Amino acid sequence: MSQGGVDLNTSLGYLLKEASSALRAAMEEVLRPLGMNVTHYACLELLAQRPGLSNSELARGAFVTRQTMNVLLQALERDGYVTRPAAAPVGKALPARLTPRGRRSLERATAAVRSVEVRMLGGMTEAEQTDAFRIMRSMIRNLRDGNDSA
């Protein structure tokens, strides 16, 4: 460890980043044969759960820039996975909705992603899984609220 640095062997933040990276790689691996990546899947999943989201809302939900989401939405619309109105009903936002093709594609992707989550939680009891969810939610809340209680 460098003087004043973080010991990567005991850093929870580093471990979380490693877990995030491993999860993303596993998801990319199962989505690739479906012609998708994690951002593509996240966009479809968000639209299934909250139809009519704008480009900005989708970008925030998928953890990408508005520009990246705009390019993806244009491709998804061109390929028949989503539909957007030609003109914004209110303001500038073009609310997107899944097409039947988009729903079918999402069903296959959801099954693939669920298999990754099952693998990730393998060997954990139900109580351990519940604890993991509680702890993760608490860490996220603490960071978002700027809570410095250590």
Sequence and secondary structure as in RCSB ss.txt:
>XXXX:A:sequence
MSQGGVDLNTSLGYLLKEASSALRAAMEEVLRPLGMNVTHYACLELLAQRPGLSNSELARGAFVTRQTMNVLLQA
LERDGYVTRPAAAPVGKALPARLTPRGRRSLERATAAVRSVEVRMLGGMTEAEQTDAFRIMRSMIRNLRDGNDSA
>XXXX:A:secstr
  TTS  TTT HHHHHHHHHHHHHHHHHHHHGGGT  HHHHHHHHHHHHSTT  HHHHHHHHTS HHHHHHHHHH
HHHTTSEE  SS SSTT    EE HHHHHHHHHHHHHHHHHHHHHTTT  HHHHHHHHHHHHHHHHHHHHT    
